[in-house]
């Protein structure tokens, strides 16, 4: 379609991002999350004029999902356990451990990359 209408690369990328934003907002019933995903993942350079079509497509995707499916969202879930504040220190420790693990992984990756390229 983009070749027929002779769209340039930026316009094609914007159309793909609009489709992804609409899809994410339709599935998760979260229009803002769809826009943020499209901006962060799909659009390398963000121009302020891109936000209007992204927001419109995201809202239209969420509205069509609600109208067609007549449900709150496609993925409904209920928490089986309530949040326990006693576990917060363990969450903090897990975050610190994950941070050190990511540093270790990054250093190993860079070292392996240097050895392979030399």
Biopython code that builds the backbone (N, CA, C, O; Angstrom):
import numpy as np
from Bio.PDB.StructureBuilder import StructureBuilder

atoms = [
    (1, "UNK", "N", (0.816, -1.191, 0.000)),
    (1, "UNK", "CA", (0.000, 0.000, 0.000)),
    (1, "UNK", "C", (0.864, 1.261, 0.000)),
    (1, "UNK", "O", (0.555, 2.239, -0.681)),
    (2, "UNK", "N", (1.956, 1.223, 0.779)),
    (2, "UNK", "CA", (2.789, 2.420, 0.845)),
    (2, "UNK", "C", (3.536, 2.661, -0.460)),
    (2, "UNK", "O", (3.839, 3.804, -0.800)),
    (3, "UNK", "N", (3.832, 1.597, -1.189)),
    (3, "UNK", "CA", (4.495, 1.784, -2.483)),
    (3, "UNK", "C", (3.529, 2.347, -3.518)),
    (3, "UNK", "O", (3.915, 3.135, -4.381)),
    (4, "UNK", "N", (2.278, 1.937, -3.421)),
    (4, "UNK", "CA", (1.282, 2.438, -4.374)),
    (4, "UNK", "C", (1.044, 3.926, -4.153)),
    (4, "UNK", "O", (0.970, 4.699, -5.108)),
    (5, "UNK", "N", (0.924, 4.319, -2.896)),
    (5, "UNK", "CA", (0.661, 5.730, -2.602)),
    (5, "UNK", "C", (1.934, 6.557, -2.507)),
    (5, "UNK", "O", (1.874, 7.750, -2.206)),
    (6, "UNK", "N", (3.083, 5.946, -2.758)),
    (6, "UNK", "CA", (4.376, 6.622, -2.809)),
    (6, "UNK", "C", (4.698, 7.379, -1.519)),
    (6, "UNK", "O", (5.004, 8.571, -1.548)),
    (7, "UNK", "N", (4.624, 6.672, -0.391)),
    (7, "UNK", "CA", (4.984, 7.269, 0.892)),
    (7, "UNK", "C", (6.481, 7.129, 1.113)),
    (7, "UNK", "O", (7.091, 6.153, 0.677)),
    (8, "UNK", "N", (7.062, 8.091, 1.782)),
    (8, "UNK", "CA", (8.487, 7.996, 2.085)),
    (8, "UNK", "C", (8.695, 7.153, 3.349)),
    (8, "UNK", "O", (7.734, 6.690, 3.963)),
    (9, "UNK", "N", (9.946, 6.965, 3.721)),
    (9, "UNK", "CA", (10.283, 6.085, 4.835)),
    (9, "UNK", "C", (9.665, 6.560, 6.150)),
    (9, "UNK", "O", (9.147, 5.745, 6.913)),
    (10, "UNK", "N", (9.711, 7.848, 6.424)),
    (10, "UNK", "CA", (9.165, 8.373, 7.682)),
    (10, "UNK", "C", (7.662, 8.178, 7.764)),
    (10, "UNK", "O", (7.141, 7.846, 8.829)),
    (11, "UNK", "N", (6.963, 8.376, 6.669)),
    (11, "UNK", "CA", (5.512, 8.196, 6.666)),
    (11, "UNK", "C", (5.133, 6.728, 6.836)),
    (11, "UNK", "O", (4.163, 6.411, 7.524)),
    (12, "UNK", "N", (5.898, 5.829, 6.210)),
    (12, "UNK", "CA", (5.639, 4.395, 6.390)),
    (12, "UNK", "C", (5.887, 3.969, 7.830)),
    (12, "UNK", "O", (5.119, 3.189, 8.394)),
    (13, "UNK", "N", (6.957, 4.482, 8.420)),
    (13, "UNK", "CA", (7.258, 4.161, 9.818)),
    (13, "UNK", "C", (6.165, 4.682, 10.732)),
    (13, "UNK", "O", (5.787, 4.006, 11.689)),
    (14, "UNK", "N", (5.660, 5.856, 10.458)),
    (14, "UNK", "CA", (4.569, 6.411, 11.256)),
    (14, "UNK", "C", (3.312, 5.560, 11.139)),
    (14, "UNK", "O", (2.620, 5.342, 12.133)),
    (15, "UNK", "N", (3.009, 5.078, 9.939)),
    (15, "UNK", "CA", (1.841, 4.218, 9.762)),
    (15, "UNK", "C", (1.989, 2.903, 10.528)),
    (15, "UNK", "O", (1.029, 2.423, 11.130)),
    (16, "UNK", "N", (3.176, 2.328, 10.507)),
    (16, "UNK", "CA", (3.419, 1.098, 11.262)),
    (16, "UNK", "C", (3.274, 1.361, 12.757)),
    (16, "UNK", "O", (2.676, 0.562, 13.478)),
    (17, "UNK", "N", (3.822, 2.483, 13.219)),
    (17, "UNK", "CA", (3.709, 2.832, 14.638)),
    (17, "UNK", "C", (2.255, 3.070, 15.031)),
    (17, "UNK", "O", (1.845, 2.685, 16.126)),
    (18, "UNK", "N", (1.473, 3.694, 14.159)),
    (18, "UNK", "CA", (0.048, 3.904, 14.447)),
    (18, "UNK", "C", (-0.682, 2.577, 14.552)),
    (18, "UNK", "O", (-1.529, 2.405, 15.429)),
    (19, "UNK", "N", (-0.369, 1.643, 13.679)),
    (19, "UNK", "CA", (-0.988, 0.321, 13.748)),
    (19, "UNK", "C", (-0.620, -0.417, 15.024)),
    (19, "UNK", "O", (-1.467, -1.058, 15.646)),
    (20, "UNK", "N", (0.647, -0.324, 15.409)),
    (20, "UNK", "CA", (1.072, -0.981, 16.648)),
    (20, "UNK", "C", (0.422, -0.336, 17.868)),
    (20, "UNK", "O", (0.008, -1.033, 18.794)),
    (21, "UNK", "N", (0.333, 0.975, 17.872)),
    (21, "UNK", "CA", (-0.309, 1.666, 18.993)),
    (21, "UNK", "C", (-1.777, 1.280, 19.095)),
    (21, "UNK", "O", (-2.288, 1.062, 20.194)),
    (22, "UNK", "N", (-2.458, 1.194, 17.959)),
    (22, "UNK", "CA", (-3.864, 0.794, 17.971)),
    (22, "UNK", "C", (-4.013, -0.643, 18.439)),
    (22, "UNK", "O", (-4.928, -0.951, 19.202)),
    (23, "UNK", "N", (-3.142, -1.512, 18.002)),
    (23, "UNK", "CA", (-3.216, -2.910, 18.413)),
    (23, "UNK", "C", (-2.988, -3.104, 19.896)),
    (23, "UNK", "O", (-3.717, -3.851, 20.548)),
    (24, "UNK", "N", (-1.980, -2.436, 20.432)),
    (24, "UNK", "CA", (-1.687, -2.566, 21.857)),
    (24, "UNK", "C", (-2.813, -1.971, 22.692)),
    (24, "UNK", "O", (-3.200, -2.540, 23.712)),
    (25, "UNK", "N", (-3.331, -0.843, 22.269)),
    (25, "UNK", "CA", (-4.416, -0.242, 23.042)),
    (25, "UNK", "C", (-5.689, -1.075, 22.944)),
    (25, "UNK", "O", (-6.483, -1.093, 23.885)),
    (26, "UNK", "N", (-5.899, -1.763, 21.825)),
    (26, "UNK", "CA", (-7.073, -2.617, 21.694)),
    (26, "UNK", "C", (-6.961, -3.864, 22.559)),
    (26, "UNK", "O", (-7.938, -4.279, 23.182)),
    (27, "UNK", "N", (-5.787, -4.457, 22.599)),
    (27, "UNK", "CA", (-5.617, -5.696, 23.355)),
    (27, "UNK", "C", (-5.624, -5.444, 24.856)),
    (27, "UNK", "O", (-6.288, -6.158, 25.607)),
    (28, "UNK", "N", (-4.890, -4.439, 25.286)),
    (28, "UNK", "CA", (-4.737, -4.211, 26.720)),
    (28, "UNK", "C", (-5.652, -3.121, 27.263)),
    (28, "UNK", "O", (-5.632, -2.841, 28.462)),
    (29, "UNK", "N", (-6.453, -2.503, 26.402)),
    (29, "UNK", "CA", (-7.333, -1.402, 26.795)),
    (29, "UNK", "C", (-6.539, -0.291, 27.481)),
    (29, "UNK", "O", (-6.941, 0.239, 28.517)),
    (30, "UNK", "N", (-5.401, 0.046, 26.871)),
    (30, "UNK", "CA", (-4.505, 1.053, 27.435)),
    (30, "UNK", "C", (-3.974, 1.938, 26.305)),
    (30, "UNK", "O", (-2.890, 1.679, 25.781)),
    (31, "UNK", "N", (-4.717, 2.971, 25.923)),
    (31, "UNK", "CA", (-4.284, 3.813, 24.800)),
    (31, "UNK", "C", (-2.956, 4.535, 25.035)),
    (31, "UNK", "O", (-2.158, 4.678, 24.109)),
    (32, "UNK", "N", (-2.720, 4.982, 26.247)),
    (32, "UNK", "CA", (-1.463, 5.687, 26.530)),
    (32, "UNK", "C", (-0.277, 4.734, 26.407)),
    (32, "UNK", "O", (0.779, 5.113, 25.899)),
    (33, "UNK", "N", (-0.449, 3.514, 26.867)),
    (33, "UNK", "CA", (0.628, 2.522, 26.755)),
    (33, "UNK", "C", (0.929, 2.221, 25.290)),
    (33, "UNK", "O", (2.085, 2.005, 24.926)),
    (34, "UNK", "N", (-0.105, 2.206, 24.446)),
    (34, "UNK", "CA", (0.118, 1.993, 23.017)),
    (34, "UNK", "C", (0.936, 3.103, 22.395)),
    (34, "UNK", "O", (1.828, 2.846, 21.586)),
    (35, "UNK", "N", (0.641, 4.330, 22.766)),
    (35, "UNK", "CA", (1.398, 5.471, 22.234)),
    (35, "UNK", "C", (2.839, 5.430, 22.730)),
    (35, "UNK", "O", (3.773, 5.632, 21.954)),
    (36, "UNK", "N", (3.016, 5.170, 24.009)),
    (36, "UNK", "CA", (4.373, 5.133, 24.574)),
    (36, "UNK", "C", (5.186, 4.019, 23.933)),
    (36, "UNK", "O", (6.357, 4.218, 23.612)),
    (37, "UNK", "N", (4.583, 2.843, 23.740)),
    (37, "UNK", "CA", (5.294, 1.749, 23.075)),
    (37, "UNK", "C", (5.725, 2.154, 21.675)),
    (37, "UNK", "O", (6.872, 1.928, 21.289)),
    (38, "UNK", "N", (4.830, 2.744, 20.920)),
    (38, "UNK", "CA", (5.153, 3.135, 19.548)),
    (38, "UNK", "C", (6.272, 4.165, 19.507)),
    (38, "UNK", "O", (7.152, 4.098, 18.648)),
    (39, "UNK", "N", (6.240, 5.107, 20.424)),
    (39, "UNK", "CA", (7.274, 6.148, 20.436)),
    (39, "UNK", "C", (8.624, 5.567, 20.850)),
    (39, "UNK", "O", (9.648, 5.878, 20.242)),
    (40, "UNK", "N", (8.627, 4.725, 21.882)),
    (40, "UNK", "CA", (9.898, 4.216, 22.399)),
    (40, "UNK", "C", (10.512, 3.147, 21.514)),
    (40, "UNK", "O", (11.726, 3.136, 21.309)),
    (41, "UNK", "N", (9.695, 2.253, 20.989)),
    (41, "UNK", "CA", (10.242, 1.097, 20.288)),
    (41, "UNK", "C", (10.323, 1.310, 18.777)),
    (41, "UNK", "O", (11.335, 0.971, 18.163)),
    (42, "UNK", "N", (9.293, 1.854, 18.183)),
    (42, "UNK", "CA", (9.230, 1.889, 16.727)),
    (42, "UNK", "C", (9.737, 3.171, 16.091)),
    (42, "UNK", "O", (10.281, 3.140, 14.988)),
    (43, "UNK", "N", (9.571, 4.281, 16.759)),
    (43, "UNK", "CA", (9.982, 5.549, 16.157)),
    (43, "UNK", "C", (11.354, 5.952, 16.674)),
    (43, "UNK", "O", (11.518, 6.247, 17.857)),
    (44, "UNK", "N", (12.337, 5.962, 15.781)),
    (44, "UNK", "CA", (13.696, 6.332, 16.187)),
    (44, "UNK", "C", (13.781, 7.817, 16.509)),
    (44, "UNK", "O", (14.313, 8.205, 17.549)),
    (45, "UNK", "N", (13.251, 8.648, 15.609)),
    (45, "UNK", "CA", (13.222, 10.079, 15.875)),
    (45, "UNK", "C", (11.775, 10.474, 16.128)),
    (45, "UNK", "O", (10.879, 10.147, 15.350)),
    (46, "UNK", "N", (11.572, 11.165, 17.204)),
    (46, "UNK", "CA", (10.215, 11.544, 17.587)),
    (46, "UNK", "C", (9.997, 13.013, 17.267)),
    (46, "UNK", "O", (10.724, 13.882, 17.749)),
    (47, "UNK", "N", (9.004, 13.275, 16.461)),
    (47, "UNK", "CA", (8.627, 14.628, 16.105)),
    (47, "UNK", "C", (7.280, 14.900, 16.762)),
    (47, "UNK", "O", (6.442, 14.003, 16.852)),
    (48, "UNK", "N", (7.071, 16.108, 17.212)),
    (48, "UNK", "CA", (5.824, 16.436, 17.914)),
    (48, "UNK", "C", (4.602, 16.219, 17.032)),
    (48, "UNK", "O", (3.520, 15.933, 17.545)),
    (49, "UNK", "N", (4.749, 16.347, 15.727)),
    (49, "UNK", "CA", (3.601, 16.149, 14.842)),
    (49, "UNK", "C", (3.202, 14.677, 14.739)),
    (49, "UNK", "O", (2.124, 14.374, 14.227)),
    (50, "UNK", "N", (4.047, 13.754, 15.212)),
    (50, "UNK", "CA", (3.714, 12.334, 15.196)),
    (50, "UNK", "C", (2.705, 11.969, 16.274)),
    (50, "UNK", "O", (2.030, 10.946, 16.160)),
    (51, "UNK", "N", (2.588, 12.777, 17.312)),
    (51, "UNK", "CA", (1.733, 12.408, 18.438)),
    (51, "UNK", "C", (0.251, 12.437, 18.087)),
    (51, "UNK", "O", (-0.515, 11.620, 18.598)),
    (52, "UNK", "N", (-0.160, 13.345, 17.240)),
    (52, "UNK", "CA", (-1.589, 13.418, 16.886)),
    (52, "UNK", "C", (-2.077, 12.133, 16.234)),
    (52, "UNK", "O", (-3.053, 11.556, 16.714)),
    (53, "UNK", "N", (-1.440, 11.652, 15.153)),
    (53, "UNK", "CA", (-1.943, 10.402, 14.569)),
    (53, "UNK", "C", (-1.781, 9.197, 15.491)),
    (53, "UNK", "O", (-2.603, 8.282, 15.461)),
    (54, "UNK", "N", (-0.726, 9.188, 16.310)),
    (54, "UNK", "CA", (-0.541, 8.082, 17.249)),
    (54, "UNK", "C", (-1.653, 8.045, 18.283)),
    (54, "UNK", "O", (-2.197, 6.979, 18.572)),
    (55, "UNK", "N", (-1.990, 9.183, 18.837)),
    (55, "UNK", "CA", (-3.046, 9.233, 19.854)),
    (55, "UNK", "C", (-4.395, 8.888, 19.240)),
    (55, "UNK", "O", (-5.181, 8.152, 19.837)),
    (56, "UNK", "N", (-4.666, 9.416, 18.050)),
    (56, "UNK", "CA", (-5.948, 9.133, 17.403)),
    (56, "UNK", "C", (-6.076, 7.641, 17.096)),
    (56, "UNK", "O", (-7.117, 7.043, 17.364)),
    (57, "UNK", "N", (-5.032, 7.040, 16.539)),
    (57, "UNK", "CA", (-5.113, 5.614, 16.208)),
    (57, "UNK", "C", (-5.198, 4.749, 17.461)),
    (57, "UNK", "O", (-5.872, 3.719, 17.462)),
    (58, "UNK", "N", (-4.529, 5.156, 18.506)),
    (58, "UNK", "CA", (-4.573, 4.395, 19.752)),
    (58, "UNK", "C", (-5.961, 4.443, 20.377)),
    (58, "UNK", "O", (-6.470, 3.418, 20.829)),
    (59, "UNK", "N", (-6.567, 5.598, 20.406)),
    (59, "UNK", "CA", (-7.909, 5.730, 20.980)),
    (59, "UNK", "C", (-8.936, 4.999, 20.117)),
    (59, "UNK", "O", (-9.838, 4.348, 20.644)),
    (60, "UNK", "N", (-8.803, 5.103, 18.798)),
    (60, "UNK", "CA", (-9.724, 4.395, 17.912)),
    (60, "UNK", "C", (-9.583, 2.886, 18.080)),
    (60, "UNK", "O", (-10.581, 2.166, 18.049)),
    (61, "UNK", "N", (-8.366, 2.403, 18.255)),
    (61, "UNK", "CA", (-8.156, 0.975, 18.496)),
    (61, "UNK", "C", (-8.827, 0.510, 19.774)),
    (61, "UNK", "O", (-9.465, -0.542, 19.792)),
    (62, "UNK", "N", (-8.692, 1.283, 20.845)),
    (62, "UNK", "CA", (-9.323, 0.917, 22.117)),
    (62, "UNK", "C", (-10.843, 0.974, 22.004)),
    (62, "UNK", "O", (-11.533, 0.102, 22.532)),
    (63, "UNK", "N", (-11.370, 1.984, 21.327)),
    (63, "UNK", "CA", (-12.824, 2.099, 21.171)),
    (63, "UNK", "C", (-13.391, 0.968, 20.312)),
    (63, "UNK", "O", (-14.436, 0.406, 20.639)),
    (64, "UNK", "N", (-12.716, 0.637, 19.232)),
    (64, "UNK", "CA", (-13.185, -0.471, 18.392)),
    (64, "UNK", "C", (-13.166, -1.782, 19.158)),
    (64, "UNK", "O", (-14.071, -2.603, 19.010)),
    (65, "UNK", "N", (-12.144, -1.982, 19.975)),
    (65, "UNK", "CA", (-12.076, -3.195, 20.782)),
    (65, "UNK", "C", (-13.239, -3.271, 21.758)),
    (65, "UNK", "O", (-13.847, -4.329, 21.923)),
    (66, "UNK", "N", (-13.550, -2.156, 22.403)),
    (66, "UNK", "CA", (-14.673, -2.143, 23.342)),
    (66, "UNK", "C", (-16.005, -2.358, 22.629)),
    (66, "UNK", "O", (-16.873, -3.065, 23.141)),
    (67, "UNK", "N", (-16.172, -1.763, 21.466)),
    (67, "UNK", "CA", (-17.432, -1.890, 20.741)),
    (67, "UNK", "C", (-17.605, -3.302, 20.182)),
    (67, "UNK", "O", (-18.671, -3.902, 20.317)),
    (68, "UNK", "N", (-16.563, -3.823, 19.560)),
    (68, "UNK", "CA", (-16.668, -5.132, 18.909)),
    (68, "UNK", "C", (-16.735, -6.268, 19.925)),
    (68, "UNK", "O", (-17.567, -7.165, 19.798)),
    (69, "UNK", "N", (-15.871, -6.235, 20.925)),
    (69, "UNK", "CA", (-15.798, -7.339, 21.878)),
    (69, "UNK", "C", (-16.760, -7.202, 23.043)),
    (69, "UNK", "O", (-17.105, -8.198, 23.679)),
    (70, "UNK", "N", (-17.193, -5.998, 23.329)),
    (70, "UNK", "CA", (-18.090, -5.717, 24.461)),
    (70, "UNK", "C", (-17.529, -6.272, 25.772)),
    (70, "UNK", "O", (-18.272, -6.768, 26.618)),
    (71, "UNK", "N", (-16.228, -6.181, 25.921)),
    (71, "UNK", "CA", (-15.542, -6.609, 27.146)),
    (71, "UNK", "C", (-14.651, -5.479, 27.636)),
    (71, "UNK", "O", (-14.388, -4.518, 26.914)),
    (72, "UNK", "N", (-14.196, -5.608, 28.865)),
    (72, "UNK", "CA", (-13.296, -4.592, 29.405)),
    (72, "UNK", "C", (-11.930, -4.665, 28.725)),
    (72, "UNK", "O", (-11.374, -3.631, 28.353)),
    (73, "UNK", "N", (-11.385, -5.857, 28.559)),
    (73, "UNK", "CA", (-10.123, -6.059, 27.861)),
    (73, "UNK", "C", (-10.016, -7.523, 27.457)),
    (73, "UNK", "O", (-10.778, -8.366, 27.930)),
    (74, "UNK", "N", (-9.062, -7.815, 26.575)),
    (74, "UNK", "CA", (-8.898, -9.203, 26.143)),
    (74, "UNK", "C", (-8.253, -10.063, 27.217)),
    (74, "UNK", "O", (-8.572, -11.245, 27.343)),
    (75, "UNK", "N", (-7.350, -9.476, 27.988)),
    (75, "UNK", "CA", (-6.659, -10.217, 29.032)),
    (75, "UNK", "C", (-7.192, -9.786, 30.384)),
    (75, "UNK", "O", (-6.720, -8.802, 30.953)),
    (76, "UNK", "N", (-8.150, -10.498, 30.893)),
    (76, "UNK", "CA", (-8.688, -10.207, 32.216)),
    (76, "UNK", "C", (-7.977, -11.093, 33.240)),
    (76, "UNK", "O", (-7.793, -12.289, 33.015)),
    (77, "UNK", "N", (-7.590, -10.511, 34.337)),
    (77, "UNK", "CA", (-6.968, -11.300, 35.391)),
    (77, "UNK", "C", (-7.364, -10.726, 36.737)),
    (77, "UNK", "O", (-7.720, -9.553, 36.856)),
    (78, "UNK", "N", (-7.294, -11.573, 37.736)),
    (78, "UNK", "CA", (-7.634, -11.186, 39.099)),
    (78, "UNK", "C", (-6.464, -11.592, 39.983)),
    (78, "UNK", "O", (-5.941, -12.699, 39.857)),
    (79, "UNK", "N", (-6.059, -10.711, 40.866)),
    (79, "UNK", "CA", (-4.983, -11.035, 41.792)),
    (79, "UNK", "C", (-5.462, -12.078, 42.791)),
    (79, "UNK", "O", (-6.519, -11.932, 43.404)),
    (80, "UNK", "N", (-4.675, -13.123, 42.943)),
    (80, "UNK", "CA", (-5.025, -14.178, 43.892)),
    (80, "UNK", "C", (-4.537, -13.841, 45.297)),
    (80, "UNK", "O", (-5.140, -14.250, 46.289)),
    (81, "UNK", "N", (-3.438, -13.090, 45.369)),
    (81, "UNK", "CA", (-2.875, -12.704, 46.660)),
    (81, "UNK", "C", (-2.782, -11.195, 46.729)),
    (81, "UNK", "O", (-2.500, -10.539, 45.727)),
    (82, "UNK", "N", (-3.013, -10.654, 47.879)),
    (82, "UNK", "CA", (-2.839, -9.224, 48.080)),
    (82, "UNK", "C", (-1.362, -8.907, 48.254)),
    (82, "UNK", "O", (-0.562, -9.776, 48.600)),
    (83, "UNK", "N", (-1.012, -7.646, 48.009)),
    (83, "UNK", "CA", (0.372, -7.203, 48.164)),
    (83, "UNK", "C", (0.733, -7.206, 49.640)),
    (83, "UNK", "O", (-0.001, -6.667, 50.469)),
    (84, "UNK", "N", (1.872, -7.818, 49.965)),
    (84, "UNK", "CA", (2.323, -7.906, 51.348)),
    (84, "UNK", "C", (3.531, -6.981, 51.525)),
    (84, "UNK", "O", (4.563, -7.166, 50.880)),
    (85, "UNK", "N", (3.394, -6.000, 52.390)),
    (85, "UNK", "CA", (4.464, -5.016, 52.600)),
    (85, "UNK", "C", (5.682, -5.615, 53.295)),
    (85, "UNK", "O", (6.761, -5.022, 53.275)),
    (86, "UNK", "N", (5.522, -6.751, 53.891)),
    (86, "UNK", "CA", (6.656, -7.393, 54.557)),
    (86, "UNK", "C", (7.705, -7.885, 53.566)),
    (86, "UNK", "O", (8.852, -8.124, 53.941)),
    (87, "UNK", "N", (7.315, -8.035, 52.308)),
    (87, "UNK", "CA", (8.237, -8.534, 51.285)),
    (87, "UNK", "C", (9.023, -7.435, 50.580)),
    (87, "UNK", "O", (9.837, -7.742, 49.709)),
    (88, "UNK", "N", (8.816, -6.185, 50.917)),
    (88, "UNK", "CA", (9.496, -5.071, 50.242)),
    (88, "UNK", "C", (11.020, -5.186, 50.340)),
    (88, "UNK", "O", (11.690, -4.942, 49.336)),
    (89, "UNK", "N", (11.606, -5.540, 51.483)),
    (89, "UNK", "CA", (13.073, -5.696, 51.505)),
    (89, "UNK", "C", (13.570, -6.755, 50.517)),
    (89, "UNK", "O", (14.646, -6.606, 49.938)),
    (90, "UNK", "N", (12.801, -7.809, 50.328)),
    (90, "UNK", "CA", (13.201, -8.829, 49.362)),
    (90, "UNK", "C", (13.126, -8.298, 47.937)),
    (90, "UNK", "O", (13.954, -8.653, 47.097)),
    (91, "UNK", "N", (12.135, -7.447, 47.656)),
    (91, "UNK", "CA", (12.033, -6.834, 46.334)),
    (91, "UNK", "C", (13.222, -5.913, 46.081)),
    (91, "UNK", "O", (13.757, -5.870, 44.973)),
    (92, "UNK", "N", (13.631, -5.181, 47.107)),
    (92, "UNK", "CA", (14.791, -4.294, 46.976)),
    (92, "UNK", "C", (16.050, -5.109, 46.724)),
    (92, "UNK", "O", (16.853, -4.767, 45.856)),
    (93, "UNK", "N", (16.222, -6.180, 47.478)),
    (93, "UNK", "CA", (17.379, -7.057, 47.266)),
    (93, "UNK", "C", (17.355, -7.684, 45.866)),
    (93, "UNK", "O", (18.396, -7.805, 45.221)),
    (94, "UNK", "N", (16.190, -8.073, 45.408)),
    (94, "UNK", "CA", (16.076, -8.622, 44.061)),
    (94, "UNK", "C", (16.458, -7.581, 43.013)),
    (94, "UNK", "O", (17.121, -7.913, 42.030)),
    (95, "UNK", "N", (16.049, -6.326, 43.209)),
    (95, "UNK", "CA", (16.421, -5.265, 42.282)),
    (95, "UNK", "C", (17.920, -5.027, 42.254)),
    (95, "UNK", "O", (18.502, -4.855, 41.183)),
    (96, "UNK", "N", (18.548, -5.015, 43.416)),
    (96, "UNK", "CA", (20.007, -4.833, 43.486)),
    (96, "UNK", "C", (20.723, -6.000, 42.819)),
    (96, "UNK", "O", (21.671, -5.805, 42.060)),
    (97, "UNK", "N", (20.259, -7.225, 43.109)),
    (97, "UNK", "CA", (20.856, -8.412, 42.505)),
    (97, "UNK", "C", (20.705, -8.382, 40.983)),
    (97, "UNK", "O", (21.645, -8.713, 40.260)),
    (98, "UNK", "N", (19.531, -7.987, 40.497)),
    (98, "UNK", "CA", (19.310, -7.914, 39.059)),
    (98, "UNK", "C", (20.205, -6.846, 38.426)),
    (98, "UNK", "O", (20.692, -7.032, 37.311)),
    (99, "UNK", "N", (20.427, -5.727, 39.130)),
    (99, "UNK", "CA", (21.318, -4.696, 38.621)),
    (99, "UNK", "C", (22.748, -5.188, 38.480)),
    (99, "UNK", "O", (23.391, -4.955, 37.457)),
    (100, "UNK", "N", (23.251, -5.874, 39.513)),
    (100, "UNK", "CA", (24.608, -6.416, 39.437)),
    (100, "UNK", "C", (24.721, -7.512, 38.377)),
    (100, "UNK", "O", (25.748, -7.636, 37.709)),
    (101, "UNK", "N", (23.674, -8.292, 38.233)),
    (101, "UNK", "CA", (23.680, -9.322, 37.198)),
    (101, "UNK", "C", (23.728, -8.698, 35.808)),
    (101, "UNK", "O", (24.421, -9.206, 34.927)),
    (102, "UNK", "N", (23.008, -7.613, 35.604)),
    (102, "UNK", "CA", (23.042, -6.953, 34.296)),
    (102, "UNK", "C", (24.408, -6.329, 34.027)),
    (102, "UNK", "O", (24.881, -6.347, 32.891)),
    (103, "UNK", "N", (25.047, -5.775, 35.059)),
    (103, "UNK", "CA", (26.414, -5.259, 34.881)),
    (103, "UNK", "C", (27.383, -6.373, 34.519)),
    (103, "UNK", "O", (28.222, -6.211, 33.633)),
    (104, "UNK", "N", (27.265, -7.503, 35.205)),
    (104, "UNK", "CA", (28.120, -8.653, 34.919)),
    (104, "UNK", "C", (27.908, -9.122, 33.487)),
    (104, "UNK", "O", (28.868, -9.384, 32.762)),
    (105, "UNK", "N", (26.636, -9.226, 33.080)),
    (105, "UNK", "CA", (26.328, -9.659, 31.720)),
    (105, "UNK", "C", (26.900, -8.685, 30.690)),
    (105, "UNK", "O", (27.459, -9.113, 29.680)),
    (106, "UNK", "N", (26.767, -7.401, 30.932)),
    (106, "UNK", "CA", (27.279, -6.405, 29.980)),
    (106, "UNK", "C", (28.793, -6.494, 29.853)),
    (106, "UNK", "O", (29.330, -6.393, 28.749)),
    (107, "UNK", "N", (29.484, -6.681, 30.970)),
    (107, "UNK", "CA", (30.955, -6.778, 30.913)),
    (107, "UNK", "C", (31.392, -8.058, 30.210)),
    (107, "UNK", "O", (32.337, -8.036, 29.422)),
    (108, "UNK", "N", (30.726, -9.161, 30.482)),
    (108, "UNK", "CA", (31.064, -10.420, 29.812)),
    (108, "UNK", "C", (30.796, -10.297, 28.309)),
    (108, "UNK", "O", (31.588, -10.767, 27.493)),
    (109, "UNK", "N", (29.696, -9.674, 27.956)),
    (109, "UNK", "CA", (29.356, -9.500, 26.545)),
    (109, "UNK", "C", (30.400, -8.650, 25.837)),
    (109, "UNK", "O", (30.847, -9.002, 24.746)),
    (110, "UNK", "N", (30.795, -7.531, 26.448)),
    (110, "UNK", "CA", (31.812, -6.658, 25.835)),
    (110, "UNK", "C", (33.145, -7.376, 25.724)),
    (110, "UNK", "O", (33.828, -7.268, 24.705)),
    (111, "UNK", "N", (33.524, -8.116, 26.775)),
    (111, "UNK", "CA", (34.784, -8.855, 26.732)),
    (111, "UNK", "C", (34.786, -9.918, 25.653)),
    (111, "UNK", "O", (35.777, -10.079, 24.939)),
    (112, "UNK", "N", (33.705, -10.635, 25.528)),
    (112, "UNK", "CA", (33.600, -11.651, 24.487)),
    (112, "UNK", "C", (33.623, -11.009, 23.107)),
    (112, "UNK", "O", (34.237, -11.539, 22.181)),
    (113, "UNK", "N", (32.967, -9.890, 22.970)),
    (113, "UNK", "CA", (32.956, -9.186, 21.692)),
    (113, "UNK", "C", (34.366, -8.724, 21.311)),
    (113, "UNK", "O", (34.758, -8.828, 20.149)),
    (114, "UNK", "N", (35.129, -8.214, 22.285)),
    (114, "UNK", "CA", (36.493, -7.772, 22.014)),
    (114, "UNK", "C", (37.370, -8.966, 21.601)),
    (114, "UNK", "O", (38.188, -8.844, 20.689)),
    (115, "UNK", "N", (37.202, -10.114, 22.267)),
    (115, "UNK", "CA", (38.009, -11.295, 21.939)),
    (115, "UNK", "C", (37.670, -11.828, 20.550)),
    (115, "UNK", "O", (38.556, -12.279, 19.824)),
    (116, "UNK", "N", (36.407, -11.778, 20.183)),
    (116, "UNK", "CA", (35.999, -12.292, 18.873)),
    (116, "UNK", "C", (36.507, -11.397, 17.763)),
    (116, "UNK", "O", (36.935, -11.894, 16.722)),
    (117, "UNK", "N", (36.470, -10.079, 17.963)),
    (117, "UNK", "CA", (36.887, -9.142, 16.919)),
    (117, "UNK", "C", (38.393, -8.970, 16.829)),
    (117, "UNK", "O", (38.872, -8.404, 15.846)),
    (118, "UNK", "N", (39.160, -9.430, 17.804)),
    (118, "UNK", "CA", (40.623, -9.277, 17.707)),
    (118, "UNK", "C", (41.301, -10.515, 17.226)),
    (118, "UNK", "O", (42.525, -10.538, 17.094)),
]
sb = StructureBuilder()
sb.init_structure("model")
sb.init_model(0)
sb.init_chain("A")
sb.init_seg("    ")
for serial, (resi, resn, name, xyz) in enumerate(atoms, 1):
    if name == "N":
        sb.init_residue(resn, " ", resi, " ")
    sb.init_atom(name, np.array(xyz, "f"), 0.0, 1.0, " ", f" {name:<3s}", serial, name[0])
structure = sb.get_structure()
